[in-house]
Amino acid sequence: MNDVYVFQIMSKLGVSGSWRFVDILGLEGEPLTAVPKPCCALMLLFPLTQQHEAFRTQQADKVSGDPVYFLKQTASNSCGTIALVHAVANNKAKMTFDSSSVLKIFLDETASMSPDARAKHLEGNKVICEAHNEVAKEGQCRPDAEKVNFHFIAFVNVNGQLYEFDGKMNGPVSHGATKDETFVSDAAKVCRSFVEREKNEVRFSAVALCQA
């Protein structure tokens, strides 16, 4: 995953304005301080492993019922699109959309729907699916040569709370209080826990949604 890939999907879905994704070159130290501010969301790409699936099973009771925008992932290989929707939807007031933005229309149509209903509505949205498939052809969403599937999740600061959005779960996970000044380091701390669970695994990458 890189910022160009995410930007391509965002542009095709009609998100414009001064918010852009930038690569995060490391999850601690100088690379984090180099992330532009303000930053309102972070996306993490990581390999789906047995360790991760076991952790998610233990985490099932951590799901929050807070009123944030959450979308279930039911379509196969929807890759970064679900994470991007979570990042933008939960920062909708900050975003600028083209007049015919398909994502803005989708968010308006699904605002009062359940996570499962939103997933079904997304599956039926040909424009969003085509935008995802067009970018996916470049290989960003495909399993690697060893057949390891990768997964995207998003971290967002919603009203002073750090939420983790994973469409494979039944709802968002709250990681406690955060604020604009510490959001990047707070989210990166959670991301580091993903890395630490995977011994001898280095295939992680992250991007941040920042205001240019």
C-alpha positions as CSV (number, residue, x, y, z in Angstrom):
1,M,0.0,0.0,0.0
2,N,1.1,3.5,-0.7
3,D,-0.3,7.0,-0.7
4,V,-0.7,7.0,-4.5
5,Y,-2.9,3.9,-4.5
6,V,-5.2,5.3,-1.8
7,F,-5.3,8.7,-3.5
8,Q,-6.3,7.1,-6.8
9,I,-9.3,5.5,-5.2
10,M,-10.2,8.6,-3.3
11,S,-10.1,10.7,-6.5
12,K,-12.2,8.2,-8.4
13,L,-14.8,8.4,-5.7
14,G,-15.0,12.2,-5.9
15,V,-13.2,13.3,-2.7
16,S,-11.3,16.5,-3.4
17,G,-10.0,19.4,-1.4
18,S,-6.9,19.8,0.7
19,W,-6.9,16.4,2.5
20,R,-4.4,13.9,1.1
21,F,-2.9,10.5,2.1
22,V,0.8,10.4,2.9
23,D,3.1,7.5,3.5
24,I,4.1,6.8,7.1
25,L,7.7,5.5,7.0
26,G,7.8,4.2,10.5
27,L,5.6,3.7,13.5
28,E,7.7,5.5,16.1
29,G,10.3,8.2,16.4
30,E,11.2,10.6,13.6
31,P,8.9,9.1,10.9
32,L,5.9,9.9,13.1
33,T,6.9,13.5,13.8
34,A,7.3,14.0,10.0
35,V,3.6,13.2,9.4
36,P,1.9,16.5,8.5
37,K,-0.7,17.9,10.8
38,P,-3.6,18.1,11.1
39,C,-4.1,14.3,10.6
40,C,-7.6,12.8,11.0
41,A,-7.2,9.2,10.0
42,L,-4.6,6.4,9.6
43,M,-4.8,3.2,7.5
44,L,-2.8,0.1,8.2
45,L,-2.1,-2.8,5.8
46,F,-1.0,-6.1,7.4
47,P,-0.9,-9.8,6.6
48,L,-3.8,-12.0,7.8
49,T,-2.3,-14.7,9.8
50,Q,-3.4,-17.4,12.3
51,Q,-2.1,-15.2,15.1
52,H,-4.2,-12.3,14.0
53,E,-7.4,-14.4,13.6
54,A,-6.9,-15.8,17.1
55,F,-6.5,-12.3,18.5
56,R,-9.6,-11.1,16.7
57,T,-11.6,-14.0,18.3
58,Q,-10.5,-12.8,21.7
59,Q,-11.4,-9.3,20.8
60,A,-15.0,-10.0,19.8
61,D,-16.4,-8.6,23.1
62,K,-14.4,-5.3,22.6
63,V,-16.7,-4.1,19.9
64,S,-18.2,-0.7,20.6
65,G,-21.9,0.3,20.1
66,D,-21.0,4.0,19.8
67,P,-22.8,6.0,17.1
68,V,-20.0,6.2,14.6
69,Y,-20.2,5.2,10.9
70,F,-19.3,1.5,10.5
71,L,-19.5,-0.6,7.4
72,K,-19.2,-4.4,7.3
73,Q,-16.9,-5.9,4.7
74,T,-18.8,-8.7,2.9
75,A,-17.4,-8.3,-0.6
76,S,-14.2,-10.4,-1.2
77,N,-11.0,-8.4,-1.8
78,S,-12.6,-5.1,-1.2
79,C,-9.1,-4.2,0.1
80,G,-8.6,-0.6,1.0
81,T,-11.9,0.7,-0.1
82,I,-13.7,-0.2,3.1
83,A,-10.9,1.4,5.2
84,L,-11.1,4.5,3.0
85,V,-14.8,4.7,3.4
86,H,-14.4,4.5,7.2
87,A,-11.7,7.2,7.2
88,V,-13.8,9.6,5.1
89,A,-17.2,8.8,6.5
90,N,-16.1,9.5,10.1
91,N,-14.5,12.8,8.9
92,K,-17.2,13.8,6.5
93,A,-17.6,17.3,7.9
94,K,-13.9,18.0,7.1
95,M,-13.9,16.6,3.6
96,T,-14.6,18.4,0.3
97,F,-16.5,16.4,-2.3
98,D,-17.0,16.9,-6.0
99,S,-20.6,17.9,-6.9
100,S,-21.2,14.4,-8.4
101,S,-19.1,12.5,-5.8
102,V,-20.3,8.9,-5.8
103,L,-18.9,8.4,-2.2
104,K,-20.8,11.5,-0.9
105,I,-24.0,10.1,-2.4
106,F,-23.3,6.7,-0.9
107,L,-22.7,8.1,2.5
108,D,-25.9,10.2,2.4
109,E,-27.9,7.2,1.3
110,T,-26.5,4.9,4.0
111,A,-26.4,7.4,6.9
112,S,-29.2,5.7,8.8
113,M,-28.6,2.2,7.7
114,S,-27.2,-0.7,9.7
115,P,-23.6,-1.9,9.1
116,D,-24.9,-5.0,7.2
117,A,-27.3,-2.9,5.1
118,R,-24.5,-0.5,4.2
119,A,-22.4,-3.5,3.1
120,K,-25.2,-4.8,0.9
121,H,-25.7,-1.3,-0.6
122,L,-22.0,-1.1,-1.3
123,E,-22.0,-4.4,-3.2
124,G,-24.8,-3.0,-5.4
125,N,-22.9,0.2,-6.1
126,K,-21.3,-0.4,-9.5
127,V,-19.4,2.9,-9.7
128,I,-17.6,2.3,-6.4
129,C,-16.9,-1.4,-7.2
130,E,-15.5,-0.4,-10.6
131,A,-13.3,2.3,-9.1
132,H,-11.9,-0.3,-6.7
133,N,-11.4,-3.0,-9.4
134,E,-9.7,-0.6,-11.7
135,V,-7.1,0.3,-9.1
136,A,-6.8,-3.3,-7.9
137,K,-5.7,-4.4,-11.3
138,E,-2.4,-2.7,-10.6
139,G,-1.8,-5.4,-8.0
140,Q,-2.2,-3.4,-4.8
141,C,-5.0,-5.6,-3.5
142,R,-3.8,-9.0,-4.6
143,P,-2.3,-11.7,-2.4
144,D,1.5,-12.0,-2.8
145,A,3.4,-14.9,-4.4
146,E,3.1,-16.9,-1.1
147,K,-0.7,-16.6,-1.1
148,V,-0.7,-14.5,2.0
149,N,-3.8,-12.3,2.1
150,F,-3.4,-8.7,3.3
151,H,-6.0,-6.6,5.1
152,F,-6.7,-2.9,5.6
153,I,-8.1,-1.2,8.7
154,A,-8.6,2.4,9.6
155,F,-8.0,4.4,12.8
156,V,-10.0,7.6,13.2
157,N,-10.3,10.3,15.9
158,V,-14.1,10.7,16.3
159,N,-15.0,13.3,18.9
160,G,-11.9,12.7,21.0
161,Q,-12.0,8.9,20.9
162,L,-9.6,6.7,19.0
163,Y,-11.5,4.1,17.0
164,E,-10.3,1.1,15.1
165,F,-12.5,0.3,12.1
166,D,-12.1,-3.3,10.7
167,G,-14.9,-4.3,8.3
168,K,-14.3,-8.0,9.2
169,M,-15.5,-7.3,12.7
170,N,-19.1,-6.6,13.9
171,G,-18.3,-3.0,14.9
172,P,-15.6,-0.5,15.8
173,V,-13.2,-0.9,18.6
174,S,-12.5,2.0,20.9
175,H,-8.9,2.5,22.1
176,G,-9.7,5.3,24.5
177,A,-9.3,9.1,24.5
178,T,-7.1,10.9,22.0
179,K,-6.8,14.5,20.7
180,D,-5.6,16.1,17.5
181,E,-2.1,16.7,18.8
182,T,-1.5,13.1,19.8
183,F,-3.7,11.2,17.4
184,V,-0.9,10.0,15.1
185,S,1.2,8.7,18.0
186,D,-1.8,7.2,19.7
187,A,-2.9,5.3,16.5
188,A,0.7,4.3,15.8
189,K,0.9,2.7,19.3
190,V,-2.0,0.5,18.5
191,C,-0.4,-0.3,15.1
192,R,2.8,-1.4,16.8
193,S,0.9,-3.9,18.8
194,F,-0.2,-5.5,15.5
195,V,3.5,-5.7,14.5
196,E,4.6,-7.1,17.9
197,R,2.0,-10.0,17.7
198,E,3.5,-11.2,14.4
199,K,7.0,-12.6,15.1
200,N,9.4,-12.3,12.2
201,E,6.8,-10.5,10.0
202,V,7.8,-7.2,8.4
203,R,5.1,-6.7,5.8
204,F,3.3,-3.8,7.3
205,S,2.6,-0.4,5.9
206,A,0.6,2.7,6.8
207,V,-0.7,5.9,5.4
208,A,-2.1,9.0,7.1
209,L,-4.9,11.3,5.9
210,C,-3.6,14.8,6.4
211,Q,-4.4,18.3,5.4
212,A,-2.0,19.7,2.9
